[in-house]
């Protein structure tokens, strides 16, 4: 960090605490999603994919992404 980026030192501490709180919140969200996924597995609430169904899924995602990019590039 360059000298003088934060002045005084308490600003640096506030920024560090804010970043830590942000990370903590993000991790809690990720943990919640993982727990939700594991709960779904335990309850049998999931979908098995075949090579063909995954290809269809990926093709659909790619197609929608290309459409979105095309739409965003139009004036």
KANORDA-V34830 format. One record per backbone hydrogen bond with DSSP energy under -0.5 kcal/mol. NH is the residue of the N-H (numbers start at 1). CO is the residue of the C=O. If there is no record, write none. Layout:
BEGIN
nh,co
NH,CO
NH,CO
END
This chain:
BEGIN
nh,co
5,2
11,8
12,8
13,9
14,10
15,11
16,12
17,13
18,14
19,15
20,16
21,17
22,18
23,19
24,20
25,21
26,22
27,23
28,24
29,25
30,26
31,27
32,28
33,29
34,30
35,31
36,32
37,33
38,34
39,35
40,36
41,37
42,38
43,39
44,40
44,41
45,40
46,44
54,50
55,51
56,52
57,53
58,54
59,55
60,56
61,57
62,58
63,59
64,60
65,61
66,62
67,63
68,64
69,65
70,66
71,67
72,68
73,69
74,70
END
